[in-house]
Amino acid sequence: MHLLCRGRVKLLVASFTAVILLNLGCTCWPGNLDNGRSLLLAPCLADTPAAQVLERTVLESRVREVEAENRQIRLQLSQSSQGTAGAAAAAAQPQEGNYGNQQWGASADTGPEDVENTAEEKNSNHTECPRAPSVQKCELIHVACVCAGHNASRDVVTLSWMVPSVQVSFYDADELKSEVSWIPNKHYSGIYGLMKLTLTKALPSNLSKVIVLDTDITFATDIAELWGIFQKFTDKQVIGLVENQSDWYLGNLWKNHKPWPALGRGFNTGVILLYLERLRRIRWEQMWRLTAERELMSMLSTSLADQDIFNAFIKQNPVLVHQLPCFWNVQLSDHTRSEQCYTEVSDLKVIHWNSPKKLRVKNKHVEFFRNLYLTFLEYDGNLLRRELFGCPSQATAESIRLQASLEDLDEDDQCYDFRRERITVHRMHLYFLQYEYTPTEDDVTLVAQLSMDRLQMLEAICKHWEGPISLALYMSDAEAQQFLRYAQASEVLKSRMNVGYHVVYKEGQFYPVNLVRNVALRNAHTPYVFLADVDFLPMYGLYDYLRRAVGQLDMAHTKKALVVPAFETLRYRLSFPKSKAELLSMLDMGTLYTFRYHVWTKGHAPTNYAKWRTATTPYKVEWESDFEPYVVVRRDCPEYDQRFVGFGWNKVSHIMELDAQEYDLTVLPNAFMIHMPHAPSFDISKFRSSPGYRNCLGTLKDEFHQDLSRKYGSAALKQGTSRRERGGREGNERSEAADETPCDRSSTPWPSFTVTGCSAADDEMPKLEHKAHMGSQLAAQGQRDERHQT
């Protein structure tokens, strides 16, 4: 497929192999009748001597006889096209304006040369019945698309699915802009709507033919059928097109409507067969330029971009065009007459959403077309990544590496599933929605990941954080479409162009939490990143506060990780504190807690909350075992270790590596974030219930420590010492803590569960019970503070 894209992705070319569905039977393509229109005859069912000597006059007579029964007979013939040899073929002349399965030939504008050409076609088409195009299995098919803008990237998302036997190449559109930038264009596609004119120059010189598609089409058949039509081209034909299915080029849509010149109704360029080798031979680049320059003298600009220039060229050179049946480009434009192209929607092969309204266009069958399109979008794209075709393909360096990694795994290893997940290559769609943002000095991006069940947090986060956000979403294909509809309906999300959404498609049995985090981290474009979780709401004004802090603490020249203290509430409805003083008051009243104090105090105790209460300047803390704060670091920080999937040690390991790289952990005195309650994840349930899961997590921890020691040497020794001091207690403590979690916040969100003690009823918890918890918490913090001072 050849794609011309605006932005990060420029022009994309992919070559792929496909299983070919051979067409049984053959079709005759006759020439023009006396009234200037051509007729597509029914399938030829036999090459009998009688059929070969059938005179044209006899055939025309029979056609007129069955005119009244045309629609019914054609339907019967389409159902019996593979029937008994020797059946007579019959068809009727279509009614005025009917596009059904016909080719339109010479019009009133046809010149003497055109008449001669169509006469030749009559003779040749009626002397024999050509065989249906035959495409060999595993034949290489080349497809080109021109895509512009973020919306087009969703239309061609399958190119990122790593389908076997598909090869993708990119070309820089900026190098081609000068070829067409001189042409004024009123079409909404802008300069990119003219890029198809440049394909003979953009594509490799050894590429002889290509199918060119707009990105707003839906295929309902095997594309190999379209590829096979190249075999029907005469020696002179270089372009295959479907007739335009509106009256645009007839010039009668409104008063003073003056379209570009065209042959009859003209042709639509949403689906094109380009014979590149022949186009280069006739000097296509010079010919379309001369045509455009001549017509622009009077037309001043194009209205339908490249389509106007293609039609003006064909008007002057009609012998070069091969007309495709209308079902190869059923056009759903505002003034379309495409309903006359088919009797049954099942007859359609390509649906073209060429109205600016796209899926909202008015058409009596639009609901069927829309459902066909949306159903495809919700298919599990992983199915297309299986080796379905049995066609040999050239192995890439990446596929060889993956195969070697798979062979190194021991399937008898009890942790095989964990290790297999680490090398899984997930499908991704970066910048799923439009993103426009220019970073500034000392700028900070909030980096987080989420799944479908945390989607409700997005609007709240956008209200609390006005800066750029990089979000990785772990979703199925169907969930991605649900998210798209949600985002397009949200006034809050629609107004934010500085939020980058990156979809990682689901595959495997574990949530690859650190892989998803890394996708969000890699696609942050500011000098600094705030590594957070989506179920936390940052304090109001935190974005501006962090930008000031990174400058004041000289983070550009020092290795620092700025700790944002984390708190939590068990209340689903919370009056969010507007200042540190208000937060401290809510802490004393038992409305808020220091994060996870009642479940896993080790995770955030080193933050030293007792000191933070009175701190007015940043203070340094030391790394301690199991510390997992939320930090602001430079964008070039180490990535998360992707061996950790599901629940457990996904953030702890990252903080350990920051410490091994000798980052200073500095707590910010006037920053905070609050965790909002939700049901526990599916992975924590597996952690609780499966001893094998917990054992494998312990094994992964040991391997991580060994790798860290080999990588950083003495810098990682204290971490190994700390682990040995804890001995075997850590696994039991973690397990017990997880079992005791009343409303656990896992960093790996999955579909929600109903959990006892984690409901809206918590809002009514007696204040005395809150204060009792708070008293023990502050006492422990005081003791820890004394130890730090000592």
N, C-alpha and C positions, 0 to 999 in steps of 0.2 A: 504494500500500500504506500502511495506517495502522498505525503501531507505537507501542506504549507501552513505554518503556524506562526502567530505573532507572540512575542514575549520570549520566555526562556526557551521554549521549544519552537524551533523555527520551521524547517521543512523536513518532513519525515518520509522516508521511502522504505517500504517493507515488501519483501518477496516471500511468498509462502506456497507450500504445496498443499493439495487438498485431494480428498477422495472425489472422484468424478462420477456423477450419476449420468449414465449414458441415456440419451433420448432414443427410445425405440420408435421406428417409423421415420418418415421424412416429410418435409414441408416444402411446398412449391411457393415461390415468391414471384407472382406474375407482374407484368408491366401495367401500363395505364390503359384504361378504357377510353372511349371516344370523348367522354365528358371531361377528361383531364384528371380523373382520380384513379388511383390504383386500387387493387383488390387483393386481399390475401385469401388464397384458395384453401380449402380444407386439406387435411393431410392426404398425401398420395398413398394409396394402399397397395398399389401394385404397379410394376413396370411391364404391363402386358403390351403386346403388339398393338392392340386396339387403342390403348391409351396413348401410345407414341404417335399414332397417325391421326389423332383427334384434331379436327380442324378448329381454328379459332372461332369461326362463325357458328359452328355447332355448339361450342362451349358457351359463347355469349348468349345464344338462344336458350340454353338450359338454365343459365343464371337468371335470366329474366323470368322464366317460368316459375321459379321457386322463390321469387322475391318476397312474397307475403309470408312465407314460412322460414325466412332467413334465420331468425333468432333461435327458433326451436331446432332447426336442422343443425346449426352450428354447435349448439349445446350437445346434441346427440353425437355428432361427429367427434367432438373433443373427448367424449367418454369412450368412443370406440376406435380411437386412433390407432390402437394396436390390434384391431379386429382382423377378420378374415380377409386374406388377399383377394383382390378382384372386385371389391365393393366400389361402386361408382362414387366419385367425389363431386360434391355440389356445394355452391355457395351463392349468396345473393348480394346484390349491390347494396351497400349500406345507405341508410337514409342520410339526408343532408346534415352535415356536422357530426356524424357518428364516427367515433375514433376506434370502435371495437375491432381489435385484431386486424388493423389495416395499415397499409403504407400509403402515405400521400405523395403523389408524384408531381408532375409538372402542373404549375398553376397558371393563372392568366399572365403572370409576369415572366413565364418561361420563354427564353429566346430560341432562335433557330437551332443553335448548338444543343440546347437542352432537349428539344424535340427529337433530334437525331439520336441522342443518347438514349432517351426513353424508348424509342422505337427499337433500338438494338436490344434493350432489355426485354421488351415484349417477346421478340423472336426467341431469344435464348431461354427465357423463363418458361416458355410453353412447349419447347421441344423435348424437354426431359425433366425428370423429377430429381433434383439434387438430393443427395443423402444428407441426413441430419448431421450437424457438426459433431465430430468425434474428438473428444479430449482424453488423452491417455491418463490413466491413474498416475499420480505423483508428478504430473507435468507442472512445471513452475509457472505460477500465475503472478503477474505484477499488478498491483493496485496502487493508485495515487490519490491522495486527498489533499485538499487545501483547507487548512483550519486556521482560524484567527480568533484569539481571545480565549478567556477561561472557560466559557461555555462549550466551545469546540473541544476542549481537552476532555470534557466528560463524554462527548460523543465518540471519541476515539480511544476511550479508556482501555478497551480490549488489547490495544497494542502494548500495554504494560503488563499483560497477564502471562507473559512468557509461554505462549502456546508453542508446543513442539512443532518443528519444521517451519516456523515463522522467523524470518530475518528482517530486522528493522534498521534502516539507515536514516540519518538526519542530515538536512541541508540548511544552510544559513539563508533565511529569507532576506536579510539585510543586503546580501550581495546581489539580489535580483530587483530590489526596489527601483533602482535607476532605470530599469528596462520599461517600467510602466508608470512611474511617478509623474510623467509629463502628461498623462491622460486625465482630464477632469472627469470625475465620476460622482454621480449623485446617489448611487446605491448605498444602502446602509453598511455594506461590507467594506467600503473604503478601498484603499489601495490593494488590500489582500484579495478583493473580489476580481482583480485583474491578473492575478499571478498564474492562472492556468495557461495563459498565453505564453509563458516563459518555460514551460516544462521541457520542451525540446532542448533547451540550453541547460536547465537545471539538472536533468537526469543524466545518467551515464550514457556516453555515446554508443556503447554496445548494446543498449536496451532497445529492442526493435518495436515493441508494442506494449501498451499499458491501458488498464481501465482507470478512468478518472472519475471520482465520486465526490459529490458534496458531502459535508458532514451531517446534513439534516435529512438523510435518507434512511429507510428501514428496508433491509433485504428480507424477503419472504421465500427465498429459493436458494439453490446452490449457485454460487457465483460462477462456477465452472460453465454453466449453461451460457452465461453472457460472454465468457472468454471464448467459447466455441464459435461465436458469431463472427469472429475475425476470419474464419475460414470461408465465410460467405462473401467477403469483400471481393470486388472485381480488381483487376490490376491497377485501375485508376483511383479507386476509392482510398481515402486516407483518414476519414473521420466517420464514426458511427454515432448517430444522435436520434433521439425521439422527438417527434414534432411537438411544438409548444401547444399546450392544451387550453389556452385562453385566446381571446381576440386581440391581445396586446399589439401584435405586429400588423393586424389589419387596420389599426388606427381608428376604430369606431367605439372606443370605450367611453369617450367624452368629447365634448366640442373642442376643436383645435388640438386634439391629441395627434402629435407627430412623432411616431416611433422611428427607429433606425430602419433602413431597408432590409427586407428579408424575403425569402422565397416562400410565398404563400403565407401560412401562419407562422413561419419561422420554426426554429428549433430551440429546445431547452438544453442547457449545458450542465444540468445536475448529474447526468450520467453520460459519459463520453467514452467511446473507444478510439484511442489515438494510435495510429500506425506511425510511430516515431521515425522509423527508418525511412519511410516514404516522405514524411513531412520534411525531414532534413534534406531529402533529395530535391524537393521542389522549392527549397529555400523558404520555408515557412516563416521564419523570423522576419525576413524582408517583406514578405507578402502581407502579413497581418499589419505590419507597421504602415505600409503604403495605404492599405485599406482604411486604417484608423485615421491617418493624417488627412486623407481625402474627405471622409465623412465628417470629421470634426470641423471642417471649414464651414459647414452649414448647420450641423447638429450641436456644436459647441461643447457638448459633454455627453457621456454615456449615462443612460438611465438604469440599465440592467448589467452594468459592469462588463465582464468579458463576453457575456452572451450577445450583446449588441455587435461586438466586433466579429465574433464567430459568424453571426448571421449575415452581416454585410459581406464578409468574405465568401460565404457559401452562395449568396445571391449572384456574385460575379463568377463563381466556379462551382456550379451545381453538380458537375460530374464527379466531384471529389467526395461527396457525402454518401454514406450508406445509411438509409433510414431504418431505424429499429422499430419493432412493434411497440405500440403505446404502453403495454403493460410493463415494459422495462423502465418506465419513468412516469408513474401515475402522480400527477402534480396537484398538490392541494393548495394552490394559490388562491387569492381573494376572488379572482374572476375565472376560476377554472371551469372547464367543461369536461373534466376527467371522468365524471360519472357515466359518460357515454362511451367510455373506453372498455368497459367490462360489463358482463351480465351477472357474474358472481364474484364476490370479493375473493374467493379462493383462487380465481384466475390470475390475481395480481402477483407480480414478481418483485417490484421495487416501488415503495411508497416514498414520495418526495414532499417533505414539509416545507415547501418553498414560500410560504406566506410569512411575513414578519410576525404574525400571531402564533406561528408554530402549532403547538398542540391545541390551541384555542380556536383554530380556524373553523369556519362553519362548513359542514359537509354532512350529508345524511348518513354516511358511514363512518364519521369521524370517531365515534365511540369504539367501533371495532378496531380501527387503525391505531387509536391511542392505546387501547388495551394490549394490542400486539406489541407495540413499542415498549410499554411499561413492563410487560411480562418478561421481555428479553432482558431489560435492565436488572430485574430481580433474580435472574438465573444465578446459580452458584457457579461463578467463573472458574472455580477449581476444576470443574468437570472438563473444561477445554484444555487443561494442562496435562491431561493423560495422553499417552501415546495411542490415539484412536485410529490413525490412518495407516500405520505400518509402512510409512514412506521413509527411506533413509534420509538423514539430515546430517549436516556437518557439525560435529561436536565443537562447542565453544570452550574456551579456557575455563569459564565459570562452571559449565556443566561437567567438565572433566574433574575439576576440583571437588565439586559436590559428590560426584560418584566415588571418588577416592575416599572422601570423608565417610560416606555411607558404608563402604567396604571395611573401614577401620572399626566400625561399631560392632560390638558383640551382642547379638540378639538375645543371648541367654543372660545378659547382665540385667539385674533387677531394676536398674536405673536406665535401661535402654530408652524408654519413652522420653525421659528428661533430656538425655543426650541427643536423641533424634530431633527434639524440638529446637535445640540450639542451632542446628544447621539447616532448618527449614527456611526456604526462601519464600517469603510472603509477597503476594501481589500488593502493590501500593498505588495510590493516586494522590500525588502531591498537589497542593493548592486546589483542592476540590471545589472551592468557591473563590471568587475574585479576591485578590490581595494586592493592595497598593499602599506602600509605605516607604518612606525614605528615612533611614536611621540618622540620629544626631549623635554628637559626642556625649559620652557617658550615658547613652541610652540603655534601657533594660527591657528585655522581653520576658514575659511570664511564660514558662514552659510547663506543660502538663499533658496528661493522657487520660482518656476516658473511654467508656463503652456506652452502649445505648441506655443503660439504666441510670446513668449519671447525666443524661442530656439536660435535665431540668436545671442543672447548676449553671449552665452557660450564660443565661441572661443575667443572673445575679453577679457572676464574676465580671461580666462586661460592665456592669454598673459600678462595681468596686474598683476596677482597674482600667484606667483610660488609655494606658500605653499599649504597645504591640503585644500580641499573644501568639504563641505557636502551639497548636493543639494537634495531637495525634489521636485519631479515633479508631478503635479496634471494633470492626463491624463486619457483618455479612453483607453481601450485595444488596439484599432486600432492605436491611437496616440502613445502608447508605442512602437509599432512595427515600426512606422515611425521614432521615436526617435532612436531606435536601429540601423536602417539603416543609419540614419544621423551620428550617432556617429562612426559607423564602417567605414564610408567613409571619415571622417574628420581626416586629419593627425595631427592636433593640439590635438584633443580629444583622439585619439588613443595613443598618446605619453605620456599621463598623467595617471599614475596609482594611484595618490594620490587624485583623485576626486571620492567621493562616491555618486552614483546616487540611489535615493530611490523613487520608483514609488508609489504614492497614487492614487488608481483608482477612477475615477469620480463616484459620486452617489449623488443624491439630486439636488435641484435647486440653492443652494448657493455655492460659493467658500469657503471652510472651511480653510481660509487663516492661522489662528493661529494653527489649527491642523497640517497643512502641515509644518508650521515653526517648530513646536515641533518635528515632525519626523526628520527633518534635524538636530535640536539641540541635540536630544537624541543620534544620531549616529555620533556625532563628538567625536573624541577620544584624542584630545589634551587638555592640562590643561586650555586653554583659547579659547574663541570663539569671532569672529567678526560678530555681527548680522547685516546683510546687506540685501539689496534687489537686485535682479538680474539685474535691469535696471540701476544700478550704476557701473561705472568703477572706481576702486581704483587707486590712483596715482601709478606710477611706483615706485617700491621699498617699498611699504607700508608694505608688509609682514615682511621684515627685520626690518623696523622702529618699528613696533608694538612689535616684539619680544624683541627688546632692551628696549622699553618703559615699558613693563610689569615687567621686571626685575628691572629697575631703580626705578619704583614707588612702588615696594614691594607689588604687587597685590596678591601674595600668602598668605599674612598675613593681608591684609586690604580689606575692601569692597569698591572697586572703580569701576566705570563705565567710561571708557575712551571714550570721545566723538570725533568722526572723523567728522570735519565740512563738510557739504554737499553743493554742488553747482550744477548748472544746465546750460544747453545750449538748445536753441531752434533750433540749427543747427544739421541736420542729419550727416553732414560731418564736423568734428572738428579736428583741429590740437591740439592733447592733450598736455597740458602743462607738461613740464618735471621738473618743480620746483615750489616752492611757489612764487618766484619772477615773473615767467612767468605767473602764474595764476593771480596774482594781476594786472599785466599789461593787461591781457584779461578782467578782471573785469572793469578796468578803461575805456577800449575801448568799453565795452558793448557786448563783445562776450560771456561772462559768467555772471551769476547772482548768488546771494545767493539763496539757494533752496527755492522755492515756495514763494518768497517775494511778488509776484504779486497776489497770490491766498490766501495763509493762513500763514501770517507772524508769527502767534503764534507758529506754529509747530517747528520753528528753531530759532526764535529770541533770546531765552535765551542763545544760543551759544555765543552771543556777537561778531559778526563778526568784528565790528570796533576795538575791542581790539585784536582780532586774527590777524589783519593786521600787527601789530607791535610786537606781542608776540614772545618771544624767549624761554620761559619756560612754562610748563603746568600751567593752572590756573583753579581754581574751580568756578563753576557756581551753582546757586540755581535752584531747580526745580520750574517751573511755569506751570500754567494750560495749557494743550494741547501740552506740550513739547514732541516731538517724535524724538529725535536724533538717529543716528546710533552709537552703542557703542561696546566696547570691554570689556567683563566681564569674570569672571571665569566660567568654564563649569557647575558648580553647581548652577548657577543662577536660579531664578524662571522661570518656563515655561510661555508661552503666554496663556492668558485666552481664552479658546476655545468657549466661548459663543458668541464671536464676529466673525461673518462670513460676507462674502461680504465686502462692503465698510464701513469704519468708525470705529475708535477707536481701531483698532486691535493692533497698536503699542503704542498709547497713554496709554492704560491700562497697558501695560508691563512696561513702564517707571514709571508709578505711583506706581506699586508694588515694583520696585527697590528702589524708594525713600522711600516708607513705610518701607522697610527693611534697611533703612539708608545707602544706597550706596552713596558715594561721586561722584558727576558728575564732571569730570575733562577733560577739553578741551586740546587736543594735539596741540601744536603750529605749527608743520611742517607736519601735515597730512591733506589730503583732498580726497574727492571723488566727482565724477561728474555724475549727472543724465543725461542719454541720452533720447531724445524725442521719444514718441510713442503715438499712439492713446489711448483714454481713455478706461477703462474696461467696460464690460457689467454691472457689479454691480453698478458702479457710475451712469450709466444711470438709473438703477432702483431706486437708491437713489434720483436722481433728480425728477423723474416722479411720484413717489409713496409717498403720505403723510403717508400711513400706514407703509411703510418701515422706514421713518424717525421717526415716533412715536414709533415704536418698538425699534429702536436704542436708543431713549431716555429712554425707559423703561429698557433696558438692562444696560444702564449707571447707572441708579439709583440703580438697583440691585447690580451692581458691587461695587458701593460706599458703600452700606450697608455691603456687604460681606467683603470688605477691612477693614472697621471699626471694624467689629466683630473679624477679624483675627489679626489685628495689633494694635487696640486700639488707644491710643493717637498719635502714629506715623502717623496715617492716618487722623488726625483731620484737619490739614491745607489744605488737599485736599478737604475735605468736606466744609470747610469754603470758599475756593476759588470758589467752585462750587456754593454755595449759593449767593456769591457776584455777580457772573455773571448772576444769575437768569435765566430767560427764553431767554436771548439774544443769548446764545450759539447755540441753534438749528437753529435759523434764520440766524445767521452769517455763520454757516457751510453750510447751504443750499444755501445762496447767493454766498458764495465763490465757491461752486461747480458749480453753474450755470455760474459763470464768468470765469471758467477755460478755457483758450484757448488751452492748451495742457497738460491736467492734468496727473499726474503720480500717478496712483492708485497702491496700494500694492497688488491688487488682479487682476492679468492679465487675460484677456479673449480675445476672437477673436476681431481683430481690426475693427475700424469703420473709416470712412472718416469724419473728423471734420473740420469745417471752421476755418481758422486761425491756423492750425496745420499741415502744409505741408512744403515741401522743399522750398516753396516760402519765408519762414521766413528767409532763408539765405540772402535774399536781403533786409531785413528791414533796413531802413536808419539809419546810425550811430547816427544822431542827436537824433532820437527817443530813441535809446538805452541809450544815455547819459542823456536824460531827466528822464528816468526811474531810471537810476543809481543815479542821483543827489538826487531824493526824497528818494531813498533807503538809501543812505549814511547819509542823514540828519536825518532820523528816527533812524539809528544806532547810530549816535552821541548823540542824545537825550537819547537813552537807556543807552549808556555808561556813560553819566553824572549821570543818576539815580543810576546806579550800584556803581559809585564812591561815591555818596552821602550816 
